[in-house]
Amino acid sequence: MSMERINWQAIKSALHIHYSAPLKTVFIQFRNGAIYFAVGLMTIFMANTHMQPSLTQEVVMLLALALMIFGFIYAMLAQMRLIIGRFYQFIRRK
């Protein structure tokens, strides 16, 4: 079994590109995640208050919960990207 060599220069370059992205791009990613989360939350609320207890209600709530989880993770990844990117820029300036 042969092990491939890790191309650290390519990884470093990819991370530099990822964390040096314009803030507008990162804010759009965060906004989209927050919107997905809010839509999922509103869907759960609406399904709980306006639908009769049934299998359909449970399926709608499950899909809304999945949308909420996706939105939360997407927004938090954008937030982490923003924090790491700012820290990276701070370190590079010194």
VMD Tcl script that builds the backbone (N, CA, C; Angstrom):
set m [mol new atoms 282]
animate dup $m
set s [atomselect $m all]
$s set {name element resname resid chain x y z} {
  {N N MET 1 A 0.845 -1.177 0.000}
  {CA C MET 1 A 0.000 0.000 0.000}
  {C C MET 1 A 0.891 1.241 0.000}
  {N N SER 2 A 0.815 2.031 -1.051}
  {CA C SER 2 A 1.669 3.210 -1.151}
  {C C SER 2 A 0.908 4.439 -0.659}
  {N N MET 3 A 1.597 5.242 0.075}
  {CA C MET 3 A 0.982 6.465 0.598}
  {C C MET 3 A 1.381 7.624 -0.302}
  {N N GLU 4 A 0.389 8.396 -0.677}
  {CA C GLU 4 A 0.678 9.566 -1.496}
  {C C GLU 4 A 1.216 10.682 -0.617}
  {N N ARG 5 A 2.117 11.446 -1.190}
  {CA C ARG 5 A 2.660 12.583 -0.449}
  {C C ARG 5 A 1.625 13.693 -0.427}
  {N N ILE 6 A 1.502 14.342 0.699}
  {CA C ILE 6 A 0.577 15.457 0.837}
  {C C ILE 6 A 1.222 16.701 0.257}
  {N N ASN 7 A 0.507 17.369 -0.598}
  {CA C ASN 7 A 1.007 18.590 -1.223}
  {C C ASN 7 A 0.638 19.771 -0.315}
  {N N TRP 8 A 1.519 20.071 0.627}
  {CA C TRP 8 A 1.242 21.124 1.605}
  {C C TRP 8 A 1.129 22.496 0.961}
  {N N GLN 9 A 1.870 22.721 -0.093}
  {CA C GLN 9 A 1.813 24.017 -0.775}
  {C C GLN 9 A 0.432 24.235 -1.383}
  {N N ALA 10 A -0.161 23.186 -1.948}
  {CA C ALA 10 A -1.503 23.302 -2.529}
  {C C ALA 10 A -2.543 23.536 -1.438}
  {N N ILE 11 A -2.387 22.870 -0.302}
  {CA C ILE 11 A -3.310 23.062 0.821}
  {C C ILE 11 A -3.192 24.479 1.353}
  {N N LYS 12 A -1.960 24.950 1.515}
  {CA C LYS 12 A -1.737 26.312 2.001}
  {C C LYS 12 A -2.339 27.338 1.047}
  {N N SER 13 A -2.175 27.118 -0.230}
  {CA C SER 13 A -2.725 28.027 -1.238}
  {C C SER 13 A -4.256 28.025 -1.201}
  {N N ALA 14 A -4.850 26.850 -1.069}
  {CA C ALA 14 A -6.316 26.749 -1.015}
  {C C ALA 14 A -6.866 27.444 0.234}
  {N N LEU 15 A -6.201 27.257 1.370}
  {CA C LEU 15 A -6.641 27.919 2.600}
  {C C LEU 15 A -6.488 29.435 2.498}
  {N N HIS 16 A -5.409 29.880 1.890}
  {CA C HIS 16 A -5.206 31.319 1.692}
  {C C HIS 16 A -6.328 31.913 0.839}
  {N N ILE 17 A -6.673 31.236 -0.236}
  {CA C ILE 17 A -7.755 31.717 -1.100}
  {C C ILE 17 A -9.084 31.711 -0.351}
  {N N HIS 18 A -9.349 30.647 0.396}
  {CA C HIS 18 A -10.620 30.521 1.124}
  {C C HIS 18 A -10.778 31.609 2.185}
  {N N TYR 19 A -9.740 31.848 2.965}
  {CA C TYR 19 A -9.840 32.802 4.061}
  {C C TYR 19 A -9.535 34.237 3.658}
  {N N SER 20 A -9.088 34.455 2.437}
  {CA C SER 20 A -8.856 35.808 1.950}
  {C C SER 20 A -10.019 36.292 1.078}
  {N N ALA 21 A -11.103 35.575 1.098}
  {CA C ALA 21 A -12.271 35.953 0.294}
  {C C ALA 21 A -12.795 37.310 0.750}
  {N N PRO 22 A -13.383 38.060 -0.168}
  {CA C PRO 22 A -13.950 39.354 0.228}
  {C C PRO 22 A -15.048 39.178 1.290}
  {N N LEU 23 A -15.154 40.154 2.169}
  {CA C LEU 23 A -16.144 40.068 3.239}
  {C C LEU 23 A -17.563 39.969 2.694}
  {N N LYS 24 A -17.802 40.584 1.544}
  {CA C LYS 24 A -19.141 40.530 0.952}
  {C C LYS 24 A -19.554 39.080 0.683}
  {N N THR 25 A -18.636 38.282 0.192}
  {CA C THR 25 A -18.923 36.878 -0.093}
  {C C THR 25 A -19.268 36.120 1.189}
  {N N VAL 26 A -18.519 36.368 2.238}
  {CA C VAL 26 A -18.753 35.672 3.505}
  {C C VAL 26 A -20.069 36.129 4.124}
  {N N PHE 27 A -20.377 37.411 4.050}
  {CA C PHE 27 A -21.638 37.897 4.594}
  {C C PHE 27 A -22.830 37.335 3.836}
  {N N ILE 28 A -22.696 37.161 2.526}
  {CA C ILE 28 A -23.779 36.553 1.747}
  {C C ILE 28 A -23.997 35.110 2.190}
  {N N GLN 29 A -22.915 34.385 2.431}
  {CA C GLN 29 A -23.031 33.010 2.925}
  {C C GLN 29 A -23.714 33.001 4.293}
  {N N PHE 30 A -23.325 33.905 5.179}
  {CA C PHE 30 A -23.945 33.968 6.495}
  {C C PHE 30 A -25.428 34.323 6.390}
  {N N ARG 31 A -25.742 35.300 5.541}
  {CA C ARG 31 A -27.133 35.716 5.366}
  {C C ARG 31 A -27.997 34.564 4.852}
  {N N ASN 32 A -27.476 33.831 3.874}
  {CA C ASN 32 A -28.233 32.706 3.337}
  {C C ASN 32 A -28.485 31.638 4.399}
  {N N GLY 33 A -27.488 31.339 5.209}
  {CA C GLY 33 A -27.666 30.379 6.294}
  {C C GLY 33 A -28.702 30.844 7.299}
  {N N ALA 34 A -28.671 32.127 7.628}
  {CA C ALA 34 A -29.650 32.669 8.569}
  {C C ALA 34 A -31.060 32.625 7.980}
  {N N ILE 35 A -31.181 32.872 6.680}
  {CA C ILE 35 A -32.491 32.803 6.030}
  {C C ILE 35 A -33.017 31.374 6.039}
  {N N TYR 36 A -32.170 30.393 5.711}
  {CA C TYR 36 A -32.601 28.992 5.748}
  {C C TYR 36 A -33.058 28.614 7.152}
  {N N PHE 37 A -32.306 29.034 8.149}
  {CA C PHE 37 A -32.666 28.743 9.528}
  {C C PHE 37 A -34.018 29.360 9.875}
  {N N ALA 38 A -34.225 30.617 9.513}
  {CA C ALA 38 A -35.473 31.309 9.836}
  {C C ALA 38 A -36.662 30.688 9.107}
  {N N VAL 39 A -36.475 30.319 7.851}
  {CA C VAL 39 A -37.570 29.686 7.103}
  {C C VAL 39 A -37.939 28.348 7.743}
  {N N GLY 40 A -36.948 27.576 8.145}
  {CA C GLY 40 A -37.222 26.316 8.831}
  {C C GLY 40 A -37.951 26.531 10.140}
  {N N LEU 41 A -37.528 27.532 10.897}
  {CA C LEU 41 A -38.175 27.830 12.174}
  {C C LEU 41 A -39.619 28.268 11.968}
  {N N MET 42 A -39.850 29.134 10.983}
  {CA C MET 42 A -41.221 29.584 10.706}
  {C C MET 42 A -42.093 28.431 10.211}
  {N N THR 43 A -41.524 27.542 9.426}
  {CA C THR 43 A -42.278 26.392 8.937}
  {C C THR 43 A -42.688 25.480 10.080}
  {N N ILE 44 A -41.790 25.263 11.026}
  {CA C ILE 44 A -42.138 24.453 12.201}
  {C C ILE 44 A -43.249 25.120 12.989}
  {N N PHE 45 A -43.151 26.419 13.195}
  {CA C PHE 45 A -44.189 27.138 13.925}
  {C C PHE 45 A -45.533 27.047 13.209}
  {N N MET 46 A -45.515 27.271 11.892}
  {CA C MET 46 A -46.766 27.226 11.123}
  {C C MET 46 A -47.356 25.810 11.107}
  {N N ALA 47 A -46.514 24.809 10.948}
  {CA C ALA 47 A -47.012 23.429 10.938}
  {C C ALA 47 A -47.592 23.052 12.296}
  {N N ASN 48 A -46.994 23.556 13.349}
  {CA C ASN 48 A -47.460 23.227 14.698}
  {C C ASN 48 A -48.764 23.937 15.033}
  {N N THR 49 A -48.967 25.131 14.499}
  {CA C THR 49 A -50.165 25.895 14.862}
  {C C THR 49 A -51.304 25.759 13.854}
  {N N HIS 50 A -51.023 25.479 12.587}
  {CA C HIS 50 A -52.059 25.494 11.559}
  {C C HIS 50 A -52.372 24.140 10.934}
  {N N MET 51 A -51.632 23.114 11.262}
  {CA C MET 51 A -51.909 21.792 10.693}
  {C C MET 51 A -52.448 20.871 11.774}
  {N N GLN 52 A -53.336 20.002 11.358}
  {CA C GLN 52 A -53.856 18.998 12.279}
  {C C GLN 52 A -52.767 17.965 12.566}
  {N N PRO 53 A -52.719 17.434 13.776}
  {CA C PRO 53 A -51.734 16.383 14.065}
  {C C PRO 53 A -51.931 15.194 13.118}
  {N N SER 54 A -50.904 14.932 12.336}
  {CA C SER 54 A -50.979 13.838 11.368}
  {C C SER 54 A -49.568 13.489 10.918}
  {N N LEU 55 A -49.488 12.487 10.079}
  {CA C LEU 55 A -48.202 12.094 9.524}
  {C C LEU 55 A -47.651 13.196 8.626}
  {N N THR 56 A -48.534 13.871 7.908}
  {CA C THR 56 A -48.109 14.978 7.039}
  {C C THR 56 A -47.457 16.084 7.855}
  {N N GLN 57 A -48.052 16.409 8.993}
  {CA C GLN 57 A -47.477 17.440 9.860}
  {C C GLN 57 A -46.090 17.022 10.332}
  {N N GLU 58 A -45.935 15.781 10.702}
  {CA C GLU 58 A -44.642 15.298 11.181}
  {C C GLU 58 A -43.589 15.338 10.080}
  {N N VAL 59 A -43.975 14.986 8.857}
  {CA C VAL 59 A -43.033 15.018 7.739}
  {C C VAL 59 A -42.620 16.459 7.443}
  {N N VAL 60 A -43.602 17.378 7.447}
  {CA C VAL 60 A -43.295 18.789 7.213}
  {C C VAL 60 A -42.357 19.306 8.298}
  {N N MET 61 A -42.623 18.946 9.537}
  {CA C MET 61 A -41.760 19.403 10.632}
  {C C MET 61 A -40.360 18.789 10.542}
  {N N LEU 62 A -40.266 17.550 10.111}
  {CA C LEU 62 A -38.957 16.913 9.938}
  {C C LEU 62 A -38.148 17.614 8.855}
  {N N LEU 63 A -38.794 17.911 7.728}
  {CA C LEU 63 A -38.093 18.623 6.654}
  {C C LEU 63 A -37.685 20.032 7.096}
  {N N ALA 64 A -38.564 20.703 7.843}
  {CA C ALA 64 A -38.240 22.036 8.344}
  {C C ALA 64 A -37.076 21.974 9.338}
  {N N LEU 65 A -37.060 20.946 10.168}
  {CA C LEU 65 A -35.963 20.783 11.121}
  {C C LEU 65 A -34.645 20.544 10.383}
  {N N ALA 66 A -34.689 19.744 9.319}
  {CA C ALA 66 A -33.486 19.516 8.516}
  {C C ALA 66 A -33.018 20.823 7.883}
  {N N LEU 67 A -33.944 21.651 7.405}
  {CA C LEU 67 A -33.596 22.945 6.836}
  {C C LEU 67 A -32.980 23.857 7.895}
  {N N MET 68 A -33.534 23.837 9.097}
  {CA C MET 68 A -32.968 24.630 10.188}
  {C C MET 68 A -31.544 24.206 10.516}
  {N N ILE 69 A -31.327 22.918 10.604}
  {CA C ILE 69 A -29.986 22.414 10.929}
  {C C ILE 69 A -29.003 22.798 9.833}
  {N N PHE 70 A -29.401 22.630 8.571}
  {CA C PHE 70 A -28.543 23.011 7.459}
  {C C PHE 70 A -28.221 24.508 7.511}
  {N N GLY 71 A -29.238 25.336 7.739}
  {CA C GLY 71 A -29.040 26.780 7.797}
  {C C GLY 71 A -28.112 27.184 8.929}
  {N N PHE 72 A -28.290 26.560 10.084}
  {CA C PHE 72 A -27.439 26.867 11.231}
  {C C PHE 72 A -25.981 26.521 10.939}
  {N N ILE 73 A -25.755 25.326 10.416}
  {CA C ILE 73 A -24.383 24.903 10.124}
  {C C ILE 73 A -23.761 25.796 9.053}
  {N N TYR 74 A -24.535 26.129 8.024}
  {CA C TYR 74 A -24.044 26.981 6.939}
  {C C TYR 74 A -23.663 28.369 7.461}
  {N N ALA 75 A -24.509 28.927 8.321}
  {CA C ALA 75 A -24.223 30.246 8.887}
  {C C ALA 75 A -23.026 30.202 9.836}
  {N N MET 76 A -22.910 29.151 10.626}
  {CA C MET 76 A -21.786 29.056 11.556}
  {C C MET 76 A -20.468 28.838 10.818}
  {N N LEU 77 A -20.498 28.102 9.716}
  {CA C LEU 77 A -19.278 27.959 8.912}
  {C C LEU 77 A -18.854 29.302 8.334}
  {N N ALA 78 A -19.830 30.108 7.932}
  {CA C ALA 78 A -19.497 31.448 7.433}
  {C C ALA 78 A -18.929 32.306 8.553}
  {N N GLN 79 A -19.493 32.197 9.745}
  {CA C GLN 79 A -18.996 32.978 10.882}
  {C C GLN 79 A -17.568 32.568 11.231}
  {N N MET 80 A -17.306 31.265 11.230}
  {CA C MET 80 A -15.942 30.799 11.513}
  {C C MET 80 A -14.980 31.262 10.427}
  {N N ARG 81 A -15.439 31.243 9.177}
  {CA C ARG 81 A -14.610 31.720 8.074}
  {C C ARG 81 A -14.286 33.196 8.246}
  {N N LEU 82 A -15.254 33.953 8.698}
  {CA C LEU 82 A -15.048 35.379 8.929}
  {C C LEU 82 A -14.034 35.614 10.049}
  {N N ILE 83 A -14.179 34.918 11.151}
  {CA C ILE 83 A -13.274 35.091 12.293}
  {C C ILE 83 A -11.855 34.657 11.932}
  {N N ILE 84 A -11.722 33.487 11.320}
  {CA C ILE 84 A -10.392 33.002 10.954}
  {C C ILE 84 A -9.770 33.906 9.904}
  {N N GLY 85 A -10.577 34.379 8.954}
  {CA C GLY 85 A -10.058 35.279 7.923}
  {C C GLY 85 A -9.543 36.582 8.501}
  {N N ARG 86 A -10.256 37.145 9.456}
  {CA C ARG 86 A -9.794 38.384 10.091}
  {C C ARG 86 A -8.534 38.143 10.911}
  {N N PHE 87 A -8.485 37.030 11.618}
  {CA C PHE 87 A -7.293 36.691 12.391}
  {C C PHE 87 A -6.100 36.493 11.456}
  {N N TYR 88 A -6.334 35.821 10.332}
  {CA C TYR 88 A -5.281 35.582 9.347}
  {C C TYR 88 A -4.752 36.908 8.788}
  {N N GLN 89 A -5.658 37.837 8.478}
  {CA C GLN 89 A -5.231 39.141 7.979}
  {C C GLN 89 A -4.455 39.927 9.034}
  {N N PHE 90 A -4.867 39.804 10.283}
  {CA C PHE 90 A -4.161 40.472 11.372}
  {C C PHE 90 A -2.737 39.945 11.504}
  {N N ILE 91 A -2.580 38.635 11.440}
  {CA C ILE 91 A -1.267 37.996 11.562}
  {C C ILE 91 A -0.377 38.390 10.368}
  {N N ARG 92 A -0.931 38.429 9.182}
  {CA C ARG 92 A -0.141 38.760 7.986}
  {C C ARG 92 A 0.363 40.185 8.012}
  {N N ARG 93 A -0.348 41.096 8.639}
  {CA C ARG 93 A 0.050 42.508 8.679}
  {C C ARG 93 A 1.218 42.743 9.609}
  {N N LYS 94 A 1.406 41.879 10.574}
  {CA C LYS 94 A 2.485 42.091 11.551}
  {C C LYS 94 A 3.802 41.628 11.047}
}
mol reanalyze $m
mol bondsrecalc $m
mol representation Tube
mol addrep $m
